[in-house]
């Protein structure tokens, strides 16, 4: 198996061969089929003869003309107590045509005055807020990414006191676990959870 698929041109004096999608590595293609929607489904076997982590089925679409950007949004956090100061980054967004993009930010449907791929905001009131970033290319093609921010309470932190990470036990040992829960609503509040008892068992 080879890492390419040849395409053939028959409207020339002699057949001409060239690789399909020469900029992509196809990882041992073994079968393909064009569906009723015109998309090409391609099975890639992977680099090895077994235990492949790169085997997959790929769906290939041909889009004529300009392609819309793909918006991506990364938040510094998604939950916490108010006032909650967060930063947002739409820098991972991309445009397959290489067009310059502008960004429009919104919170709960209300457009913000921020411009550019980065945005900072402080949430003063508790509640659930949807933050969105619209990526727009020079032709007006748009894509949007969203993130939900929960303000009013942070996530509790659960930690294991015992057993230590990487510990071993075997039958007939009894494993006891001790955990504690820290609630961000009260930095000094620590709740100790009831010990769990687990008995090691061998094969049935």
Backbone as CSV, one residue per row, in Angstrom:
resi,resn,N_x,N_y,N_z,CA_x,CA_y,CA_z,C_x,C_y,C_z
1,UNK,0.838,-1.189,0.000,0.000,0.000,0.000,0.879,1.248,0.000
2,UNK,0.451,2.240,-0.760,1.207,3.482,-0.856,0.425,4.623,-0.219
3,UNK,1.134,5.699,0.071,0.508,6.845,0.730,-0.045,7.854,-0.274
4,UNK,-0.492,7.399,-1.403,-1.067,8.328,-2.370,-2.060,7.604,-3.262
5,UNK,-2.928,8.386,-3.897,-3.913,7.871,-4.848,-3.709,8.618,-6.158
6,UNK,-3.470,7.917,-7.258,-3.278,8.609,-8.537,-4.620,8.992,-9.171
7,UNK,-4.653,10.149,-9.765,-5.801,10.552,-10.577,-5.364,10.518,-12.040
8,UNK,-6.301,10.219,-12.928,-5.968,10.020,-14.337,-6.770,11.009,-15.188
9,UNK,-6.102,11.705,-16.073,-6.741,12.577,-17.048,-6.802,11.839,-18.373
10,UNK,-8.019,11.678,-18.918,-8.203,10.910,-20.145,-8.423,11.791,-21.372
11,UNK,-8.502,13.126,-21.170,-8.771,14.014,-22.299,-7.480,14.586,-22.879
12,UNK,-6.397,13.838,-22.780,-5.104,14.265,-23.321,-4.630,13.214,-24.325
13,UNK,-3.635,13.525,-25.143,-3.137,12.530,-26.107,-2.767,11.195,-25.451
14,UNK,-2.237,11.267,-24.246,-1.944,10.057,-23.493,-2.397,10.252,-22.057
15,UNK,-2.782,9.196,-21.359,-3.242,9.365,-19.969,-2.176,10.060,-19.118
16,UNK,-2.625,11.029,-18.307,-1.730,11.733,-17.405,-2.097,11.378,-15.960
17,UNK,-1.099,11.087,-15.162,-1.308,10.703,-13.773,-0.764,11.802,-12.856
18,UNK,-1.516,12.088,-11.828,-1.035,13.000,-10.788,-1.682,12.597,-9.468
19,UNK,-1.036,12.866,-8.324,-1.585,12.427,-7.039,-2.798,13.250,-6.622
20,UNK,-3.715,12.573,-5.953,-4.868,13.248,-5.378,-4.441,13.943,-4.091
21,UNK,-4.728,15.228,-3.980,-4.402,16.026,-2.794,-2.939,15.835,-2.401
22,UNK,-2.006,16.292,-3.231,-0.581,16.010,-3.012,-0.015,16.618,-1.731
23,UNK,-0.701,17.600,-1.128,-0.171,18.229,0.085,-0.539,17.467,1.347
24,UNK,-1.329,16.391,1.226,-1.772,15.640,2.395,-1.195,14.231,2.368
25,UNK,-0.887,13.717,3.563,-0.441,12.333,3.708,-1.660,11.453,3.938
26,UNK,-1.852,10.462,3.094,-3.088,9.673,3.123,-3.010,8.426,3.996
27,UNK,-1.842,8.025,4.494,-1.706,6.914,5.435,-2.313,5.609,4.918
28,UNK,-1.820,5.105,3.810,-2.218,3.808,3.267,-3.720,3.727,2.945
29,UNK,-4.215,4.481,1.988,-5.632,4.361,1.617,-5.924,2.996,1.020
30,UNK,-7.045,2.380,1.455,-7.368,1.036,0.967,-8.724,0.962,0.269
31,UNK,-9.599,1.937,0.476,-10.903,1.893,-0.197,-11.508,3.286,-0.172
32,UNK,-12.353,3.562,-1.137,-13.034,4.852,-1.170,-14.326,4.724,-1.964
33,UNK,-15.256,5.650,-1.685,-16.547,5.642,-2.366,-17.120,7.041,-2.362
34,UNK,-17.743,7.415,-3.480,-18.413,8.717,-3.576,-19.874,8.533,-3.215
35,UNK,-20.340,9.278,-2.213,-21.707,9.169,-1.741,-22.677,9.966,-2.584
36,UNK,-23.974,9.866,-2.275,-24.995,10.575,-3.061,-24.895,12.090,-2.959
37,UNK,-24.224,12.596,-1.899,-24.054,14.043,-1.756,-22.809,14.550,-2.456
38,UNK,-22.077,13.642,-3.145,-20.877,14.034,-3.856,-19.619,14.008,-3.016
39,UNK,-19.740,13.690,-1.716,-18.571,13.628,-0.844,-17.837,12.307,-1.037
40,UNK,-16.537,12.355,-0.917,-15.690,11.167,-1.050,-15.382,10.624,0.335
41,UNK,-15.768,9.375,0.602,-15.422,8.699,1.852,-14.220,7.803,1.590
42,UNK,-13.197,7.953,2.425,-11.920,7.283,2.198,-11.494,6.551,3.464
43,UNK,-11.123,5.283,3.335,-10.619,4.494,4.460,-9.101,4.513,4.419
44,UNK,-8.483,4.970,5.520,-7.029,4.960,5.632,-6.628,3.889,6.641
45,UNK,-5.844,2.918,6.184,-5.472,1.779,7.023,-4.507,2.185,8.128
46,UNK,-3.609,3.096,7.873,-2.607,3.501,8.850,-1.217,3.023,8.473
47,UNK,-0.219,3.478,9.210,1.168,3.222,8.858,1.630,1.799,9.140
48,UNK,1.038,1.135,10.129,1.501,-0.187,10.518,0.548,-1.264,9.992
49,UNK,1.010,-2.517,10.073,0.161,-3.618,9.656,-0.843,-4.001,10.743
50,UNK,-0.631,-3.533,11.958,-1.575,-3.794,13.061,-1.348,-2.720,14.130
51,UNK,-2.262,-2.683,15.101,-2.171,-1.726,16.216,-1.970,-0.299,15.713
52,UNK,-2.773,0.099,14.742,-2.655,1.454,14.210,-3.446,2.447,15.053
53,UNK,-2.811,3.561,15.375,-3.510,4.656,16.045,-3.951,5.733,15.064
54,UNK,-3.560,5.600,13.805,-3.897,6.615,12.814,-4.834,6.078,11.734
55,UNK,-5.484,4.931,11.986,-6.509,4.445,11.051,-7.757,5.309,11.193
56,UNK,-8.406,5.571,10.098,-9.620,6.395,10.183,-10.378,6.374,8.869
57,UNK,-11.632,6.831,8.948,-12.456,7.058,7.763,-12.556,8.568,7.580
58,UNK,-12.193,9.042,6.400,-12.148,10.470,6.117,-13.234,10.829,5.111
59,UNK,-13.903,11.922,5.362,-14.914,12.440,4.427,-14.358,13.695,3.769
60,UNK,-14.268,13.673,2.448,-13.657,14.759,1.695,-14.742,15.481,0.907
61,UNK,-14.823,16.798,1.081,-15.785,17.628,0.364,-15.044,18.601,-0.547
62,UNK,-15.600,18.848,-1.699,-15.051,19.855,-2.591,-15.962,21.072,-2.546
63,UNK,-15.395,22.190,-2.123,-16.155,23.431,-2.046,-15.593,24.410,-3.070
64,UNK,-16.445,24.874,-3.930,-16.016,25.802,-4.977,-16.061,27.228,-4.431
65,UNK,-15.021,27.999,-4.700,-15.007,29.395,-4.292,-14.498,29.591,-2.874
66,UNK,-14.896,30.698,-2.253,-14.408,31.068,-0.926,-14.935,30.128,0.146
67,UNK,-14.072,29.817,1.117,-14.470,28.986,2.244,-14.578,29.840,3.502
68,UNK,-15.600,29.578,4.281,-15.802,30.340,5.511,-14.709,30.004,6.517
69,UNK,-14.321,30.962,7.366,-13.328,30.663,8.399,-13.901,29.685,9.422
70,UNK,-13.027,29.099,10.203,-13.441,28.215,11.297,-13.106,28.922,12.602
71,UNK,-14.131,29.312,13.347,-13.941,30.046,14.594,-13.661,29.078,15.732
72,UNK,-12.700,29.435,16.567,-12.395,28.679,17.773,-12.222,29.663,18.919
73,UNK,-12.648,29.246,20.102,-12.657,30.143,21.256,-12.093,29.414,22.462
74,UNK,-11.128,30.050,23.138,-10.535,29.497,24.352,-10.747,30.487,25.487
75,UNK,-11.338,30.007,26.604,-11.583,30.850,27.772,-10.589,30.497,28.865
76,UNK,-10.151,31.507,29.630,-9.211,31.257,30.718,-9.848,30.428,31.818
77,UNK,-11.164,30.480,31.957,-11.914,29.640,32.890,-13.373,29.706,32.469
78,UNK,-14.201,28.822,32.995,-15.619,28.824,32.620,-16.543,28.905,33.824
79,UNK,-15.993,29.030,35.050,-16.833,29.122,36.243,-16.048,29.773,37.361
80,UNK,-16.755,30.448,38.262,-16.110,31.090,39.409,-17.033,32.074,40.077
81,UNK,-16.574,32.586,41.223,-17.360,33.564,41.978,-17.210,34.951,41.369
82,UNK,-18.249,35.754,41.522,-18.202,37.122,41.061,-17.471,37.997,42.093
83,UNK,-16.807,39.066,41.664,-16.545,39.430,40.262,-15.538,38.465,39.634
84,UNK,-15.882,37.993,38.441,-15.072,36.987,37.755,-14.434,37.619,36.523
85,UNK,-13.120,37.839,36.584,-12.383,38.430,35.456,-11.825,37.313,34.588
86,UNK,-12.213,37.306,33.324,-11.784,36.258,32.409,-11.207,36.863,31.135
87,UNK,-10.368,36.092,30.498,-9.857,36.474,29.189,-10.277,35.417,28.173
88,UNK,-10.514,35.860,26.960,-10.954,34.982,25.881,-10.038,35.191,24.678
89,UNK,-9.791,34.099,23.980,-8.858,34.154,22.846,-9.450,33.404,21.658
90,UNK,-9.631,34.104,20.563,-10.098,33.493,19.321,-8.943,33.308,18.341
91,UNK,-7.707,33.433,18.846,-6.536,33.286,18.001,-6.429,31.948,17.293
92,UNK,-6.891,30.833,17.919,-6.820,29.548,17.214,-7.729,29.446,15.992
93,UNK,-8.601,30.437,15.764,-9.439,30.426,14.563,-8.550,30.452,13.321
94,UNK,-9.058,29.889,12.234,-8.257,29.893,11.011,-9.140,30.021,9.782
95,UNK,-8.539,30.461,8.709,-9.203,30.583,7.415,-8.392,29.790,6.403
96,UNK,-9.017,28.775,5.801,-8.298,27.886,4.884,-7.798,28.616,3.642
97,UNK,-8.410,29.751,3.299,-7.982,30.514,2.126,-6.918,31.546,2.464
98,UNK,-6.568,31.650,3.756,-5.566,32.625,4.162,-6.081,34.040,4.245
99,UNK,-7.414,34.232,4.246,-7.974,35.578,4.309,-7.794,36.170,5.703
100,UNK,-7.663,37.493,5.764,-7.639,38.175,7.048,-9.023,38.094,7.682
101,UNK,-9.053,37.959,8.995,-10.324,37.837,9.702,-10.496,38.976,10.704
102,UNK,-11.723,39.379,10.891,-12.062,40.268,11.995,-13.006,39.506,12.936
103,UNK,-13.090,39.969,14.176,-13.855,39.246,15.184,-14.887,40.163,15.831
104,UNK,-16.067,39.596,16.056,-17.143,40.303,16.748,-17.484,39.487,17.987
105,UNK,-17.377,40.119,19.160,-17.626,39.449,20.434,-19.011,39.793,20.964
106,UNK,-19.661,38.810,21.562,-20.991,39.034,22.158,-21.082,38.287,23.481
107,UNK,-21.830,38.873,24.418,-22.135,38.227,25.693,-23.645,38.219,25.850
108,UNK,-24.204,37.029,25.990,-25.654,36.865,26.118,-26.383,37.559,24.976
109,UNK,-25.813,37.496,23.775,-26.458,38.073,22.605,-26.205,39.557,22.408
110,UNK,-25.496,40.209,23.332,-25.229,41.642,23.226,-23.818,41.854,22.696
111,UNK,-23.719,42.543,21.568,-22.423,42.768,20.941,-21.562,43.677,21.809
112,UNK,-20.284,43.331,21.933,-19.349,44.094,22.735,-18.517,45.023,21.848
113,UNK,-17.868,45.987,22.495,-17.098,46.969,21.736,-15.692,46.476,21.420
114,UNK,-15.302,45.339,21.997,-13.940,44.828,21.789,-13.712,44.471,20.324
115,UNK,-12.472,44.648,19.893,-12.087,44.273,18.534,-10.817,43.445,18.619
116,UNK,-10.623,42.584,17.670,-9.439,41.747,17.660,-9.710,40.355,18.173
117,UNK,-8.668,39.525,18.167,-8.826,38.120,18.513,-8.870,37.884,20.013
118,UNK,-8.494,38.874,20.826,-8.494,38.711,22.277,-9.513,39.641,22.916
119,UNK,-10.080,39.150,24.026,-11.168,39.886,24.673,-11.114,39.598,26.165
120,UNK,-11.261,40.639,26.993,-11.307,40.465,28.442,-12.608,41.068,28.969
121,UNK,-13.142,40.429,30.007,-14.400,40.913,30.566,-14.505,40.470,32.020
122,UNK,-15.104,41.317,32.849,-15.358,40.988,34.250,-16.860,40.835,34.456
123,UNK,-17.282,39.685,34.919,-18.684,39.404,35.187,-18.983,39.797,36.632
124,UNK,-19.858,40.775,36.810,-20.156,41.318,38.135,-21.317,40.623,38.817
125,UNK,-22.236,40.040,38.052,-23.441,39.447,38.618,-23.461,37.946,38.384
126,UNK,-24.008,37.173,39.340,-24.103,35.725,39.135,-25.070,35.385,38.016
127,UNK,-24.843,34.260,37.400,-25.709,33.825,36.315,-24.926,33.000,35.311
128,UNK,-25.622,32.557,34.282,-25.003,31.790,33.207,-24.978,32.664,31.957
129,UNK,-23.807,32.835,31.383,-23.617,33.735,30.252,-23.018,32.975,29.062
130,UNK,-23.556,33.226,27.882,-22.984,32.653,26.666,-22.102,33.701,25.997
131,UNK,-20.827,33.380,25.879,-19.874,34.262,25.207,-19.610,33.690,23.818
132,UNK,-19.709,34.534,22.801,-19.503,34.062,21.430,-18.504,34.955,20.711
133,UNK,-17.757,34.334,19.810,-16.824,35.054,18.945,-17.149,34.688,17.505
134,UNK,-17.474,35.686,16.696,-17.749,35.474,15.278,-16.506,35.847,14.481
135,UNK,-16.008,34.906,13.695,-14.873,35.165,12.810,-15.415,35.467,11.414
136,UNK,-15.021,36.599,10.856,-15.559,37.059,9.574,-14.403,37.350,8.629
137,UNK,-14.446,36.760,7.413,-13.373,37.015,6.460,-13.723,38.212,5.574
138,UNK,-12.855,38.500,4.626,-13.003,39.703,3.806,-14.248,39.684,2.935
139,UNK,-14.779,38.496,2.621,-15.973,38.408,1.786,-17.254,38.407,2.607
140,UNK,-17.125,38.393,3.933,-18.302,38.364,4.803,-18.685,36.977,5.264
141,UNK,-17.972,35.939,4.822,-18.256,34.585,5.297,-17.955,34.506,6.793
142,UNK,-18.857,33.876,7.542,-18.799,33.936,9.002,-18.863,32.551,9.622
143,UNK,-18.168,32.402,10.726,-18.258,31.217,11.570,-18.263,31.689,13.013
144,UNK,-18.935,30.941,13.907,-19.060,31.385,15.287,-18.677,30.273,16.254
145,UNK,-17.978,30.651,17.314,-17.641,29.736,18.401,-18.250,30.282,19.686
146,UNK,-18.699,29.375,20.575,-19.387,29.796,21.795,-18.819,29.077,23.011
147,UNK,-18.939,29.739,24.163,-18.542,29.145,25.440,-19.514,29.633,26.510
148,UNK,-19.964,28.729,27.387,-20.883,29.090,28.466,-20.084,29.335,29.741
149,UNK,-20.326,30.491,30.369,-19.639,30.887,31.589,-20.648,30.901,32.740
150,UNK,-20.346,30.177,33.802,-21.205,30.123,34.982,-20.577,30.949,36.096
151,UNK,-21.281,32.007,36.499,-20.772,32.941,37.502,-21.589,32.794,38.784
152,UNK,-20.896,32.737,39.914,-21.575,32.632,41.202,-20.979,31.577,42.106
153,UNK,-20.367,30.582,41.516,-19.765,29.528,42.316,-18.732,28.797,41.473
154,UNK,-17.564,28.560,42.050,-16.540,27.809,41.345,-16.717,26.317,41.536
155,UNK,-15.972,25.547,40.805,-16.041,24.099,40.924,-15.401,23.644,42.243
156,UNK,-16.007,22.690,42.930,-15.356,22.132,44.120,-14.128,21.322,43.714
157,UNK,-13.178,21.240,44.626,-11.953,20.492,44.386,-11.944,19.245,45.261
158,UNK,-11.819,18.085,44.642,-11.774,16.826,45.364,-10.353,16.287,45.287
159,UNK,-9.765,15.975,46.440,-8.397,15.470,46.491,-8.353,14.178,47.298
160,UNK,-7.549,13.253,46.858,-7.313,12.007,47.586,-6.147,12.220,48.553
161,UNK,-6.389,11.961,49.838,-5.313,11.970,50.817,-4.607,10.616,50.838
162,UNK,-5.392,9.566,50.683,-4.821,8.211,50.637,-5.796,7.330,49.855
163,UNK,-5.320,6.308,49.207,-3.909,5.904,49.115,-3.117,6.839,48.210
164,UNK,-1.810,6.818,48.337,-0.963,7.670,47.512,-1.019,7.221,46.061
165,UNK,-0.837,8.170,45.178,-0.843,7.865,43.752,0.242,6.838,43.426
166,UNK,-0.135,5.797,42.710,0.813,4.765,42.329,0.965,3.653,43.340
167,UNK,0.121,3.666,44.389,0.217,2.613,45.401,-0.218,1.269,44.827
168,UNK,0.223,0.199,45.475,-0.121,-1.155,45.061,-0.851,-1.870,46.192
169,UNK,-1.750,-2.759,45.825,-2.347,-3.665,46.798,-2.815,-4.897,46.047
170,UNK,-2.931,-5.982,46.754,-3.298,-7.242,46.116,-4.165,-8.040,47.068
171,UNK,-4.854,-9.015,46.533,-5.713,-9.873,47.326,-4.900,-10.573,48.419
172,UNK,-5.356,-10.634,49.671,-6.671,-10.224,50.155,-6.648,-8.871,50.844
173,UNK,-5.785,-7.935,50.435,-5.689,-6.638,51.093,-7.004,-5.874,50.992
174,UNK,-7.249,-5.028,51.986,-8.401,-4.136,51.972,-7.891,-2.722,51.742
175,UNK,-8.407,-2.056,50.738,-7.969,-0.705,50.385,-8.925,0.311,50.993
176,UNK,-8.384,1.233,51.784,-9.170,2.324,52.360,-8.785,3.624,51.664
177,UNK,-9.764,4.417,51.281,-9.483,5.698,50.644,-10.014,6.826,51.507
178,UNK,-9.229,7.906,51.562,-9.625,9.107,52.287,-9.546,10.279,51.335
179,UNK,-10.610,11.034,51.255,-10.672,12.166,50.338,-11.157,13.393,51.075
180,UNK,-10.836,14.573,50.561,-11.420,15.785,51.121,-11.904,16.689,49.992
181,UNK,-12.926,17.438,50.299,-13.586,18.313,49.328,-13.422,19.753,49.775
182,UNK,-12.897,20.583,48.893,-12.755,22.012,49.193,-13.705,22.788,48.294
183,UNK,-14.576,23.581,48.927,-15.572,24.357,48.192,-15.066,25.778,48.024
184,UNK,-15.032,26.250,46.782,-14.501,27.582,46.505,-15.352,28.697,47.105
185,UNK,-16.589,28.427,47.486,-17.435,29.455,48.075,-16.924,29.850,49.449
186,UNK,-16.163,28.979,50.076,-15.556,29.292,51.362,-14.161,28.691,51.350
187,UNK,-13.165,29.551,51.216,-11.799,29.062,51.028,-11.324,28.210,52.198
188,UNK,-11.893,28.419,53.383,-11.434,27.680,54.555,-12.290,26.456,54.839
189,UNK,-13.300,26.236,54.028,-14.209,25.121,54.272,-13.685,23.850,53.631
190,UNK,-13.384,22.873,54.450,-12.907,21.595,53.959,-13.813,20.504,54.491
191,UNK,-14.362,19.697,53.623,-15.242,18.596,54.022,-14.495,17.286,53.810
192,UNK,-14.420,16.481,54.839,-13.790,15.179,54.720,-14.863,14.157,54.376
193,UNK,-14.645,13.440,53.290,-15.608,12.463,52.839,-15.389,11.140,53.549
194,UNK,-16.456,10.367,53.678,-16.391,9.084,54.358,-15.431,8.148,53.637
195,UNK,-14.656,7.434,54.432,-13.699,6.507,53.842,-14.421,5.448,53.033
196,UNK,-13.812,5.083,51.909,-14.339,3.992,51.100,-13.525,2.734,51.358
197,UNK,-14.176,1.588,51.425,-13.501,0.322,51.671,-13.644,-0.549,50.441
198,UNK,-12.528,-1.020,49.908,-12.552,-1.831,48.713,-11.673,-3.062,48.949
199,UNK,-12.187,-4.229,48.661,-11.415,-5.447,48.823,-10.919,-5.930,47.480
200,UNK,-9.626,-6.189,47.407,-9.043,-6.680,46.162,-9.549,-8.087,45.882
201,UNK,-9.889,-8.331,44.643,-10.369,-9.643,44.234,-9.554,-10.165,43.078
202,UNK,-9.265,-11.444,43.125,-8.565,-12.062,42.019,-9.523,-12.443,40.923
203,UNK,-9.017,-13.162,39.904,-9.888,-13.573,38.792,-11.038,-14.432,39.289
204,UNK,-12.221,-14.253,38.687,-13.408,-15.013,39.100,-13.237,-16.461,38.716
